[in-house]
Amino acid sequence: MAGPQRITLAMTGASGAQYGLRLLDCLVQEEREVHFLISKAAQLVIATETDVTLPAKPQAMQAFLSEYTGAAPGQIRVFGQEDWMAPPASGSSAPSAMVVVPCSTGSLSAIASGACNNLIERAADVALKERRQLILVPREAPYSTIHLENMLKLSNLGAIILPASPGFYHQPQSLDDLVDFVVARILNLLEIPQDMLPRWGEHHVASSEA
């Protein structure tokens, strides 16, 4: 099985809740174990942008998301923001990859400064110090100089900055297609199989052979 077996997925309070929920669904379908972290602001954004209302308590949220995605028992593990005993908080047991999607500019700043005020920030700090894959998906426009400086700093530290900027060369027909474009790019970086978006040139080759 290609790609990491366990992934930390964090959602913070930027617009773009659909990206995080769709990625969670894809990871479940690819039989990955997901350690799910979410900020209070992200819960408000999800309720605003989607028809999903998440329970507040981690255990209830875990049950809800497991049913929502069709996950196997124990496949999704939800941890509270102050659960310092959670695996993502320690380099000795944290998953080998972490994705923050959407990543608010506030979270971007906290991660860039090394703040560990909550589990999301601590998990990202662990990923950086352990030289593990950290993918940050900001959704903001326009970017201020502060935002760009934080992105550059994190990129120099080894994080991957993947703005939620859908492409159009695959001729999207729906909002779901635009969401899938960004999620497919995340999965490609994780080296997890996906069939939502052909890699550049694949469609051209297929057309030429037809």
trRosetta pair geometry for C-beta under 8 A, 3 or more apart (Angstrom, degrees):
i j d omega theta_ij theta_ji phi_ij phi_ji
1 5 7.1 82 95 -90 130 85
1 31 7.4 -91 -134 79 149 114
2 191 5.1 -111 160 144 106 94
2 192 6.4 172 101 -107 91 36
2 193 6.2 102 54 -35 121 86
3 30 7.7 4 69 150 140 142
3 32 7.5 -53 113 -88 116 129
3 97 7.9 -44 -176 0 86 156
3 187 7.9 -37 -101 -167 159 69
3 190 4.9 52 -144 141 122 85
3 191 4.3 -180 -79 89 82 76
3 192 3.8 -15 -22 -71 174 72
3 193 7.7 -135 -3 -8 128 60
4 7 5.6 118 94 -69 123 84
4 32 7.1 62 100 -140 73 124
4 95 6.5 91 163 175 136 100
4 96 4.7 -161 -121 67 126 107
4 97 4.4 -166 4 7 158 118
4 133 7.5 -146 -34 43 138 131
4 190 6.4 -81 21 -167 97 99
4 192 7.7 -56 39 -62 66 107
5 32 6.2 -179 -171 -135 35 75
5 33 6.3 29 145 20 77 98
6 32 6.9 161 -97 -179 25 87
6 33 4.5 -24 -106 73 79 106
6 34 7.7 177 -155 -80 59 24
6 35 6.7 41 178 -15 100 102
6 95 3.7 -134 117 -116 97 107
6 96 6.8 103 66 14 84 77
6 97 7.9 160 95 39 55 79
7 27 6.0 -109 50 -138 137 142
7 32 5.6 21 7 155 109 136
7 33 7.4 155 23 83 62 56
7 34 5.7 -20 69 -112 87 68
7 35 7.2 -158 98 27 39 78
7 95 5.4 174 -101 152 14 153
7 97 5.0 -30 -118 81 84 99
7 98 7.0 155 -170 -96 68 33
7 99 6.6 9 175 6 117 101
7 190 7.0 -4 -100 -137 137 142
8 34 7.8 121 -115 -165 21 59
8 35 4.6 -32 -106 72 69 109
8 37 6.7 12 -176 1 96 114
8 88 4.7 96 -107 -107 140 128
8 94 6.8 -28 -38 -170 135 93
8 95 4.9 175 -28 45 82 123
8 97 7.2 -168 29 100 74 49
8 98 4.1 -14 67 -112 109 87
8 99 7.3 171 90 27 62 57
8 123 5.4 -157 170 175 159 138
8 127 7.6 -130 48 -63 135 124
9 20 6.8 135 170 -158 111 89
9 23 6.4 175 -135 111 133 117
9 24 5.9 159 123 -86 166 84
9 27 6.9 -147 -49 6 140 161
9 34 5.3 -13 9 -163 119 109
9 35 7.1 155 22 74 66 52
9 36 5.4 -16 70 -108 96 66
9 37 7.2 175 91 29 47 71
9 98 7.7 -173 -73 -155 29 58
9 99 5.5 -7 -115 64 68 96
9 101 7.3 -49 -158 40 87 94
10 36 7.8 149 -88 -164 41 44
10 37 4.2 -19 -107 73 86 105
10 38 7.0 176 -157 -77 57 42
10 39 7.9 54 179 -24 96 86
10 98 6.9 17 -1 -177 107 100
10 99 7.2 -175 31 93 70 49
10 100 4.6 -21 74 -110 107 75
10 101 7.7 116 75 22 58 51
10 120 4.6 119 -153 -130 144 103
10 123 6.7 161 -53 73 135 138
10 124 7.5 -74 22 -52 156 101
11 17 6.9 58 -167 -129 133 71
11 20 4.1 65 -97 -155 115 166
11 36 8.0 -1 2 -167 99 87
11 37 7.4 176 24 93 60 58
11 38 4.7 0 58 -115 97 87
11 39 7.1 -130 101 21 62 77
11 42 4.2 135 124 -170 93 150
11 46 7.5 49 142 -56 148 116
11 100 7.6 162 -87 -161 23 59
11 101 6.7 -37 -101 85 70 49
11 102 6.7 47 -150 34 74 59
12 38 7.9 -171 -75 -151 37 50
12 39 4.9 44 -128 9 63 131
12 41 6.6 21 178 75 63 111
12 42 5.2 -124 -156 -60 11 116
12 100 6.2 13 -5 -175 112 106
12 102 6.4 -103 61 93 73 67
12 103 5.8 50 39 -133 124 39
12 104 4.4 -111 124 3 117 99
12 106 7.5 -154 164 69 133 92
12 107 4.3 -62 -131 -32 174 150
12 120 6.5 126 -75 173 105 164
13 39 5.5 -78 -35 88 92 129
13 40 7.8 -5 -70 82 120 53
13 41 2.6 -24 -83 122 139 121
13 42 5.0 -113 -73 -57 55 57
13 44 7.0 19 -128 53 105 102
13 45 5.6 158 -147 -26 60 127
13 104 4.8 13 64 -60 70 144
13 106 7.3 3 56 43 108 124
13 107 7.8 146 30 -27 76 113
14 45 7.2 44 81 -112 22 167
14 102 3.9 -115 75 129 106 126
14 103 6.3 14 9 82 139 25
14 104 4.1 179 -45 -86 90 64
14 105 7.2 102 -86 -12 119 65
14 107 7.9 -98 -24 22 105 116
14 138 6.7 -176 -100 -154 173 55
14 139 4.7 141 145 54 127 95
14 140 6.6 -83 -139 -58 127 85
15 45 6.5 -156 -99 -154 42 125
15 49 6.7 136 -148 -77 76 144
15 102 6.6 10 83 36 31 178
15 139 5.3 -117 75 115 75 129
16 19 4.7 -3 165 9 97 119
16 20 7.3 99 123 -13 80 89
16 49 7.8 -60 -12 176 9 174
16 101 7.2 -91 125 177 119 74
16 102 3.6 107 74 -67 116 133
16 137 7.4 -139 129 127 150 111
16 139 4.0 149 -23 -22 140 167
16 164 5.1 -86 -125 -109 150 177
17 20 5.9 -59 -160 38 46 108
17 21 6.2 36 151 -14 77 110
17 42 7.0 138 -105 -169 97 79
17 45 5.0 171 -55 123 117 99
17 46 4.3 163 -152 -95 149 63
17 48 7.9 138 -6 60 142 78
17 49 4.6 151 30 66 119 132
17 50 5.6 -114 100 -13 128 116
17 52 7.9 -156 144 54 132 119
17 102 6.9 -71 -68 3 38 112
18 21 5.9 -60 -143 43 32 107
18 22 5.9 31 160 -19 68 112
18 49 6.6 -112 -33 136 87 123
18 50 6.4 148 -77 -74 77 115
18 175 7.9 -48 174 148 172 108
18 179 4.8 -80 130 -117 119 138
19 22 6.0 -61 -145 39 24 108
19 23 6.3 24 157 -19 62 109
19 101 5.0 -103 121 163 114 112
19 102 5.9 95 54 -59 126 80
19 137 6.4 -139 137 129 150 150
19 139 7.6 172 7 -53 145 138
19 164 5.9 -97 -61 -118 158 127
19 179 6.0 -152 -83 -152 61 87
19 182 5.5 -44 -122 99 117 132
19 183 6.1 -174 -151 -67 71 89
20 23 5.8 -55 -147 36 29 110
20 24 6.4 33 154 -21 64 104
20 42 7.6 -1 35 -166 169 126
20 101 4.8 169 -82 104 79 82
20 102 6.3 -91 -36 -9 110 60
21 24 5.6 -50 -151 32 33 115
21 25 6.6 34 151 -19 63 104
21 46 7.2 116 -53 -129 122 111
21 50 6.8 55 -4 -75 160 169
21 52 6.7 157 -109 11 150 162
22 25 5.6 -52 -152 35 35 113
22 26 6.4 33 152 -18 66 105
22 179 5.3 134 -19 150 163 120
22 180 6.9 -124 172 -85 147 58
22 183 4.8 -92 112 -73 117 155
23 26 5.6 -55 -147 37 34 111
23 27 6.3 34 155 -20 68 105
23 99 6.7 -114 161 107 156 150
23 101 5.9 70 4 78 154 142
23 183 5.0 -158 -75 -134 77 103
23 186 5.9 -25 -113 85 125 151
23 187 7.7 -170 -132 -55 86 89
24 27 5.9 -56 -147 36 29 110
24 28 6.4 30 155 -18 63 106
24 34 6.3 100 -138 -171 79 169
24 36 6.9 38 -117 -104 124 121
24 65 6.9 -68 163 -167 145 119
24 69 6.1 -106 131 -83 96 146
24 76 7.5 43 -167 -110 109 126
25 28 5.8 -57 -152 35 30 112
25 29 6.4 26 154 -17 65 107
25 69 5.0 -156 -108 -127 65 101
26 29 5.7 -56 -147 38 32 110
26 30 6.3 20 156 -9 66 109
26 183 6.1 144 -8 164 150 125
26 187 6.2 -83 140 -76 144 132
26 192 7.7 117 140 117 107 133
26 194 6.7 6 -164 -108 134 109
26 196 8.0 -59 -106 -24 134 135
27 30 5.8 -63 -146 46 30 103
27 32 4.4 -71 -176 58 87 122
27 34 5.2 96 116 -71 139 122
27 192 7.4 -13 -108 171 69 169
28 31 7.6 38 176 -75 34 27
28 32 7.2 -90 -76 50 25 74
28 34 6.9 -56 -67 -8 76 132
28 69 4.3 110 21 151 169 129
28 70 6.7 133 139 71 134 73
28 71 4.6 -92 -139 -89 125 89
28 75 6.2 92 -129 133 85 135
28 76 6.9 -24 -91 -55 112 106
29 69 7.9 -119 -41 178 75 98
29 70 8.0 48 -81 73 74 114
30 187 8.0 148 -29 -139 157 120
30 192 5.4 66 161 -178 168 117
30 193 6.6 163 -121 56 122 83
31 72 7.8 30 -131 2 77 128
31 75 7.7 -94 -150 -134 49 129
32 75 7.8 100 92 -171 38 98
32 192 7.1 -39 -49 -121 139 142
33 74 7.7 -28 -127 135 106 78
33 75 5.8 -131 -113 -155 61 55
33 76 7.9 -177 -161 -77 55 30
33 77 7.3 17 178 0 96 106
33 95 7.6 -162 91 -99 97 125
34 71 7.9 -93 30 -119 114 144
34 75 6.8 37 21 147 84 73
34 76 5.0 -12 67 -113 104 70
34 77 7.1 179 92 29 54 66
35 77 5.3 -23 -112 71 63 102
35 79 6.5 5 -175 -3 93 118
35 86 7.2 132 -166 170 125 115
35 87 6.3 -118 -104 67 152 110
35 88 5.4 169 128 -45 147 115
35 95 5.8 -166 13 -17 124 128
36 61 7.8 -140 104 129 130 115
36 62 7.5 162 51 -100 125 75
36 65 6.6 -32 21 103 176 173
36 76 5.7 12 -13 -169 127 96
36 77 6.7 167 19 79 80 43
36 78 4.7 -33 74 -100 106 70
36 79 7.3 157 74 17 53 70
37 78 7.8 149 -81 -153 36 60
37 79 5.9 -27 -90 64 83 93
37 81 7.2 103 -164 -92 97 64
37 88 6.8 -85 -44 52 133 163
37 119 5.6 -144 -133 104 132 111
37 120 5.0 166 135 -82 136 82
37 123 6.4 -171 -15 9 162 154
38 42 4.8 -125 -168 81 88 133
38 43 6.1 96 142 -56 122 85
38 54 7.3 -9 101 110 165 169
38 61 7.6 -136 35 178 134 155
38 78 7.7 -26 10 -148 104 103
39 42 4.5 103 56 1 79 102
39 43 7.3 -137 98 -6 48 82
39 81 6.7 71 -111 -91 57 133
39 104 7.9 -58 41 5 154 132
39 107 7.5 -135 -34 -74 148 124
39 118 7.3 85 -104 111 92 161
39 120 6.3 -47 -58 -11 96 151
40 43 5.6 -49 -155 29 38 114
40 44 6.9 38 148 -17 65 101
40 81 7.7 -58 -28 -23 85 150
41 44 5.7 -54 -157 35 37 112
41 45 6.5 38 148 -20 68 105
41 104 7.0 13 101 -48 142 156
42 45 5.4 -51 -146 36 37 113
42 46 6.3 42 153 -23 67 101
42 102 7.7 174 -118 54 103 86
43 46 5.7 -48 -147 32 32 113
43 47 6.6 30 154 -16 62 105
43 54 5.4 -107 -133 57 97 118
43 56 7.4 64 -163 -107 165 65
44 47 5.8 -56 -151 38 32 110
44 48 6.3 28 152 -18 65 110
45 48 5.6 -60 -148 39 32 111
45 49 5.8 5 165 0 71 116
45 102 7.8 -86 127 45 159 126
46 49 6.5 -67 -131 48 23 93
46 50 5.5 -35 -172 37 64 114
46 52 5.5 -58 166 84 107 103
46 53 7.6 151 114 -103 102 32
46 54 6.1 36 91 -8 149 111
47 50 7.5 -62 -100 58 13 73
47 52 7.3 -106 -88 88 48 57
47 53 5.3 52 -109 -107 97 76
47 54 7.7 -110 -58 17 90 76
52 68 7.3 54 -128 -136 121 148
54 61 5.3 34 180 -124 104 102
54 64 6.3 160 -139 92 65 150
54 65 7.6 14 -125 -57 105 97
55 60 3.6 -84 119 117 155 117
55 61 4.9 -146 66 -67 88 65
55 63 7.9 10 27 56 145 94
55 64 5.5 160 4 -21 106 142
56 60 7.3 30 53 63 50 127
56 61 7.4 -117 89 -51 8 110
57 60 4.4 72 69 17 98 107
57 61 6.5 -169 87 -12 45 89
58 61 5.5 -59 -140 40 28 113
58 62 6.2 34 159 -26 65 104
58 78 4.4 -174 -163 114 82 103
58 79 6.2 21 -140 -132 144 12
58 80 4.7 -98 -43 -53 132 82
58 83 7.4 34 -56 -40 167 143
59 62 5.7 -49 -150 30 29 115
59 63 6.8 28 152 -15 61 103
59 78 7.4 -164 -71 68 22 113
60 63 5.8 -53 -151 36 35 110
60 64 6.3 36 151 -20 66 107
61 64 5.5 -54 -146 37 33 113
61 65 6.1 26 159 -14 68 108
61 78 4.8 -168 93 175 107 173
62 65 6.1 -57 -142 40 26 104
62 66 6.2 30 157 -23 62 109
62 76 5.9 177 -150 110 77 97
62 77 6.6 1 -124 -139 127 30
62 78 4.0 -143 -69 14 89 112
63 66 5.8 -55 -147 34 27 114
63 67 6.5 21 157 -12 63 107
64 67 6.1 -64 -155 40 28 104
64 68 5.9 29 152 -24 67 113
65 68 5.2 -52 -136 38 34 117
65 69 6.0 10 169 0 68 110
65 71 7.1 20 125 7 77 136
65 76 5.2 -119 106 133 116 162
65 78 6.8 126 25 -57 137 124
66 69 6.7 -69 -142 48 21 91
66 70 8.0 -93 168 91 52 2
66 71 4.3 -94 -139 60 67 109
66 73 7.3 48 -162 -104 145 40
66 75 7.0 127 -122 53 96 93
66 76 5.2 -156 -77 42 79 119
67 70 7.6 27 -168 -72 27 37
69 76 7.0 107 47 -42 136 141
71 75 4.1 -148 -179 70 106 124
71 76 4.8 40 133 -11 175 105
72 75 4.4 95 57 -34 78 125
74 77 7.0 8 -164 -65 57 95
79 83 4.4 -127 -176 63 96 143
79 86 4.0 51 -142 -110 152 151
79 88 6.9 -167 44 25 156 115
79 119 5.9 -135 118 157 115 166
80 83 4.4 112 56 -30 80 106
80 119 7.1 123 105 -6 43 143
81 118 4.3 -27 -178 -163 102 115
81 119 5.1 -152 -150 16 39 98
81 120 6.9 -30 -127 -9 88 90
82 118 6.8 -68 -70 -135 61 73
82 119 6.8 -131 -61 -34 16 100
83 86 4.3 68 116 -33 108 112
83 89 7.5 -150 108 -30 67 135
83 119 5.8 9 52 -75 75 145
84 89 5.3 149 -161 -159 50 167
84 119 7.2 -147 -84 -90 48 91
84 122 7.4 4 -122 79 77 176
85 89 7.0 -25 -44 47 2 141
86 89 5.2 100 66 -7 75 106
86 119 6.1 32 44 -143 138 136
87 90 6.6 -83 -158 44 39 93
87 93 4.3 -100 -143 121 90 107
87 94 5.7 152 148 -93 78 43
87 95 7.1 78 123 -28 121 72
88 94 4.9 72 -131 -126 41 96
88 95 6.7 -21 -93 15 84 88
88 98 7.3 99 -142 -99 116 123
88 119 6.5 83 84 175 117 100
88 122 7.4 114 122 99 89 90
88 123 3.7 -5 157 -113 117 116
88 126 6.6 168 170 48 61 146
89 94 7.3 180 35 -78 22 106
89 119 6.1 -71 -74 -136 102 86
89 122 5.1 11 -127 125 78 132
89 123 6.4 -62 -76 -74 46 72
89 126 6.8 163 -167 -43 20 144
90 93 5.2 36 82 34 109 89
90 94 6.0 -176 76 -37 48 90
90 126 6.8 96 124 -122 4 143
91 94 6.0 -38 -112 14 28 115
91 126 5.2 -164 -71 -158 72 98
91 129 6.5 -81 -81 91 133 107
91 130 4.5 167 -137 -72 108 125
94 98 7.7 -26 168 -56 117 117
94 123 6.6 157 -135 -144 128 80
94 126 5.0 137 -35 131 165 140
94 127 7.0 -127 137 -69 145 69
94 130 7.0 170 59 19 127 159
94 132 7.2 -159 105 24 117 167
95 98 6.8 131 79 -68 104 74
95 132 8.0 139 108 170 56 150
96 132 5.4 -149 -166 -146 50 118
96 133 6.8 46 141 24 73 97
97 127 7.8 56 -152 -131 25 123
97 132 6.4 -145 -84 163 37 102
97 133 4.2 -12 -118 72 85 114
97 134 7.7 -175 -159 -72 55 36
97 135 7.5 15 -178 -1 99 103
97 190 5.8 103 166 -125 166 98
98 123 5.9 161 -124 144 148 105
98 124 6.3 -159 117 -97 150 60
98 127 4.6 -100 21 -73 131 149
98 132 7.0 77 1 112 95 114
98 133 7.0 170 28 98 59 66
98 134 5.1 -3 66 -114 101 71
98 135 7.2 -174 96 29 53 68
99 134 8.0 167 -84 -160 35 43
99 135 4.6 -13 -112 68 78 106
99 136 8.0 180 -156 -77 51 29
99 137 7.0 23 -177 -10 93 112
99 186 6.0 60 -132 -163 145 126
99 190 7.5 -51 -54 -64 125 124
100 103 4.1 72 117 -88 108 104
100 107 6.4 -159 176 133 145 141
100 111 7.7 -135 -9 -52 164 154
100 120 7.0 92 -113 -172 116 110
100 124 6.6 -3 -44 -84 133 124
100 134 7.8 13 -3 -175 100 86
100 135 7.3 -174 27 93 63 57
100 136 5.1 -1 57 -119 109 68
100 137 6.6 -168 92 26 60 74
101 135 7.5 -7 -46 112 108 100
101 136 8.0 170 -66 -160 67 31
101 137 3.9 28 -106 42 90 134
101 164 7.6 124 -148 -74 94 112
101 186 6.7 -32 -57 -95 158 153
102 137 5.8 -98 -126 101 48 97
102 138 7.1 67 -174 -142 84 24
102 139 4.6 -49 -145 9 129 120
102 164 6.4 -37 -113 -35 99 144
103 107 5.4 -122 -167 83 75 124
103 108 5.6 91 146 -62 111 91
103 136 4.5 4 -29 -169 172 84
103 137 5.3 135 1 60 99 49
103 138 4.9 -61 77 -76 97 59
103 139 7.6 130 49 2 57 73
104 107 4.6 97 57 7 83 99
104 108 6.9 -138 99 -6 45 86
104 138 7.6 72 -150 -129 6 78
104 140 8.0 89 -153 -60 47 115
105 108 5.0 -45 -144 35 40 121
105 109 6.3 46 154 -22 65 100
105 138 6.4 62 -76 -142 69 121
105 140 5.3 36 -47 -58 116 158
105 144 8.0 76 -163 29 154 102
105 146 7.9 83 175 104 121 101
105 147 5.1 -55 -135 -106 122 108
105 150 7.6 123 -161 56 78 150
106 109 5.8 -52 -152 33 30 111
106 110 6.5 28 152 -17 64 106
107 110 5.6 -54 -145 38 35 111
107 111 6.1 33 157 -18 68 106
107 120 6.5 -49 -138 127 121 132
107 121 7.1 -145 -148 -79 77 84
107 124 8.0 125 171 -15 98 159
108 111 6.0 -58 -148 38 26 108
108 112 6.2 25 155 -19 63 111
108 136 6.4 107 -105 177 90 143
108 138 5.9 10 -63 -86 140 120
108 147 6.7 47 96 -141 148 75
108 150 5.1 103 141 127 101 138
108 151 6.9 -18 -173 -69 132 71
108 154 7.2 -96 -163 -22 83 150
109 112 5.7 -59 -146 38 28 111
109 113 6.3 14 160 -10 65 111
109 146 7.2 4 -96 154 115 109
109 150 5.4 -82 -94 -106 56 154
110 113 6.1 -65 -146 43 27 102
110 115 4.1 -77 -161 58 82 124
110 117 6.7 -83 -154 22 133 110
110 121 4.9 -70 136 -111 122 125
111 114 7.8 42 -179 -69 30 26
111 115 7.5 -72 -60 47 24 81
111 121 6.0 -148 -79 -134 67 73
111 124 4.5 -48 -124 120 117 147
111 125 7.0 -152 -141 -60 69 69
111 128 7.7 144 179 -31 94 137
111 136 7.3 -169 71 -93 161 140
111 154 6.5 39 112 -101 109 129
111 159 7.7 79 139 -76 131 162
112 150 4.1 -125 -30 -152 165 90
112 153 4.9 83 -154 85 112 128
112 154 5.2 -86 -95 -54 89 98
114 125 6.0 85 -147 -118 61 116
115 121 5.3 -48 101 -176 79 147
116 121 5.1 -174 -120 113 37 105
116 122 4.2 70 -154 -85 101 79
116 125 5.4 -52 -84 2 104 156
117 121 5.6 45 37 39 67 152
118 121 5.4 92 54 15 69 101
118 122 7.0 -135 101 -4 33 95
119 122 5.5 -57 -140 43 34 112
119 123 5.9 38 159 -24 69 105
120 123 5.9 -55 -146 34 26 110
120 124 6.5 22 155 -14 61 107
121 124 5.9 -57 -150 38 30 109
121 125 6.3 34 151 -22 64 107
122 125 5.4 -54 -148 36 33 115
122 126 6.4 37 152 -22 65 102
123 126 5.6 -49 -151 32 33 114
123 127 6.6 36 150 -21 63 102
124 127 5.5 -49 -150 32 36 114
124 128 6.6 34 152 -17 65 103
124 134 6.0 92 -147 -144 77 133
124 136 7.9 52 -133 -79 131 108
125 128 5.8 -56 -151 36 32 110
125 129 6.3 21 157 -12 67 109
126 129 6.1 -60 -141 42 29 102
126 130 5.9 11 165 -4 66 117
126 132 7.6 -1 125 32 75 128
127 130 6.3 -68 -139 48 21 99
127 132 4.5 -97 -149 72 70 102
127 133 7.1 -63 -167 78 116 31
127 134 4.1 121 127 -72 137 111
127 159 7.9 78 113 -95 117 91
128 131 7.6 22 179 -74 30 34
128 132 7.9 -72 -42 44 18 73
128 134 6.1 -22 -64 -11 71 155
128 154 7.9 -93 -100 -143 129 79
128 157 5.4 1 -150 149 116 124
128 158 6.5 147 -136 59 70 109
128 159 6.7 -35 -93 -54 98 99
131 158 6.2 -77 -137 172 67 174
133 160 7.2 -5 -164 1 82 118
133 189 7.6 160 -171 146 131 99
133 190 7.2 142 126 -107 154 67
134 154 7.9 -104 105 -178 126 108
134 158 7.1 83 34 108 105 86
134 159 4.4 -53 90 -116 109 86
134 160 6.9 166 88 21 54 73
135 159 7.4 163 -91 -171 21 78
135 160 4.7 -21 -109 69 70 109
135 162 5.8 -1 -170 10 99 123
135 186 6.1 132 137 -137 155 89
135 189 5.8 117 -94 106 139 147
135 190 7.5 -78 -16 -58 147 90
136 151 7.9 -153 88 -120 133 80
136 154 6.6 2 13 138 149 154
136 159 5.7 25 -4 167 113 126
136 160 7.0 168 23 83 69 54
136 161 5.6 -24 69 -110 100 60
136 162 7.0 154 76 29 45 71
137 162 5.2 -30 -98 82 77 91
137 163 7.1 120 -158 -134 57 15
137 164 5.4 72 171 -57 99 89
137 182 7.0 97 -152 173 134 119
137 186 6.9 -36 -67 -82 134 121
138 143 7.8 68 123 -98 144 112
138 147 7.3 133 -172 -169 161 117
138 151 7.3 -80 -2 -87 146 116
138 161 7.0 -10 7 -160 107 94
138 163 5.6 -36 67 -112 83 71
138 164 7.0 -133 93 2 36 88
139 163 7.2 128 -88 -166 47 71
139 164 4.1 -10 -88 36 98 132
140 143 6.0 97 97 -88 110 69
140 147 6.4 -128 84 -134 148 158
143 147 4.2 -127 -163 88 89 133
143 148 5.2 104 136 -54 125 88
143 151 7.6 -20 -161 -9 146 138
144 147 4.9 105 51 4 70 99
144 148 7.2 -139 97 -1 39 88
145 148 5.7 -57 -146 41 34 110
145 149 6.1 36 154 -22 68 106
146 149 5.8 -55 -145 36 28 110
146 150 6.4 28 155 -18 63 106
147 150 5.9 -59 -153 36 29 110
147 151 6.4 29 151 -19 65 106
148 151 5.6 -51 -147 35 34 113
148 152 6.4 35 154 -19 65 104
149 152 5.7 -52 -147 36 32 111
149 153 6.3 35 153 -21 64 105
150 153 5.7 -52 -147 35 32 113
150 154 6.3 26 157 -14 65 108
151 154 5.9 -60 -147 41 29 106
151 155 6.1 32 154 -21 66 108
151 161 4.8 57 -158 -106 103 159
152 155 5.6 -54 -144 36 30 113
152 156 6.3 31 156 -18 64 105
153 156 5.9 -58 -153 36 28 111
153 157 6.5 22 150 -15 63 109
154 157 5.4 -58 -148 39 36 111
154 159 4.1 -32 162 47 97 134
154 161 6.6 108 89 -61 115 105
155 158 7.9 141 -177 5 28 8
155 159 6.1 -82 -82 70 36 77
155 160 7.6 63 -116 -113 76 26
155 161 5.6 -56 -72 -6 103 114
160 189 6.1 175 119 -161 168 147
162 182 7.6 135 144 -160 110 87
162 185 6.1 172 -166 123 134 122
162 186 6.5 161 98 -84 161 76
162 189 7.0 -115 -61 -28 147 155
164 182 5.2 17 -140 -129 71 154
165 182 7.5 127 46 -94 33 107
166 172 7.1 10 160 -36 132 154
166 178 4.1 -8 -128 -161 172 83
166 179 7.6 -46 -83 -55 132 22
166 181 4.3 97 -140 69 88 138
166 182 5.7 -76 -80 -41 76 94
167 170 6.8 84 97 5 100 92
167 181 5.7 -161 38 -173 75 141
168 171 7.0 56 172 -83 68 32
168 172 6.3 -85 -128 10 64 99
169 200 7.9 29 99 -112 150 89
170 177 7.2 -156 102 177 114 112
170 181 6.7 -179 35 -99 134 108
170 197 6.0 -87 -74 -135 162 87
170 198 7.2 153 -113 36 114 84
170 203 7.8 159 -118 -31 75 154
172 177 3.5 164 -144 109 93 128
172 178 5.2 60 -159 -59 166 72
172 181 6.9 -68 -74 -39 126 125
173 177 5.6 103 39 -21 59 151
174 177 4.9 113 56 -3 70 98
174 178 7.6 -131 102 0 48 84
175 178 5.7 -54 -157 34 41 111
175 179 6.5 40 147 -17 70 104
176 179 5.6 -53 -148 38 36 112
176 180 6.1 38 153 -22 68 107
177 180 5.6 -53 -145 37 30 113
177 181 6.7 44 151 -33 61 96
178 181 5.7 -39 -155 16 34 117
178 182 7.5 25 154 -8 60 98
179 182 6.4 -63 -164 37 36 103
179 183 6.2 26 149 -12 71 114
180 183 5.5 -60 -139 46 36 110
180 184 5.7 43 159 -27 70 106
180 196 4.2 -137 178 179 117 135
180 197 6.5 165 134 -43 94 101
181 184 6.0 -56 -150 33 23 112
181 185 6.8 24 152 -19 59 104
181 196 7.7 -141 -72 131 33 113
181 197 5.8 102 -119 -85 54 142
182 185 5.7 -53 -155 31 34 113
182 186 6.8 35 148 -19 65 101
183 186 5.6 -50 -154 33 37 113
183 187 6.4 36 150 -17 67 105
183 194 7.7 -180 122 -141 85 153
183 196 6.8 17 84 67 101 163
184 187 5.6 -53 -147 39 34 111
184 188 6.3 41 152 -24 65 103
184 194 5.0 -175 -130 121 78 147
184 196 4.4 -140 -76 76 119 111
184 197 3.6 120 126 20 169 121
185 188 5.6 -49 -148 32 32 115
185 189 6.7 33 153 -18 62 103
185 197 7.4 -17 -47 65 65 155
186 189 5.8 -57 -156 35 32 110
186 190 6.5 23 150 -10 66 109
187 190 5.6 -60 -146 44 35 108
187 192 4.6 -89 -161 71 85 98
187 193 7.5 -41 162 88 121 17
187 194 4.2 88 103 -34 151 136
187 196 7.9 102 34 29 144 116
188 191 7.3 28 -180 -78 34 36
188 192 8.0 -93 -61 48 19 63
188 194 6.9 -83 -55 33 70 123
188 199 7.4 128 -119 -93 135 98
194 197 6.9 13 117 34 117 78
198 202 4.1 -134 176 72 113 126
198 203 5.1 126 83 -43 153 91
199 202 5.0 89 60 -21 72 121
201 204 5.3 -59 -150 39 45 114
201 205 6.1 47 154 -24 76 103
202 205 5.9 -53 -150 33 30 110
202 206 6.4 28 154 -17 64 106
203 206 5.7 -55 -147 38 33 111
203 207 6.2 32 154 -20 66 107
204 207 5.8 -57 -149 37 29 111
204 208 6.3 29 154 -21 64 108
205 208 5.7 -58 -149 35 30 110
205 209 6.4 22 156 -16 65 109
206 209 6.0 -61 -148 38 29 106
206 210 6.6 43 151 -38 63 101
207 210 5.6 -44 -152 14 34 118
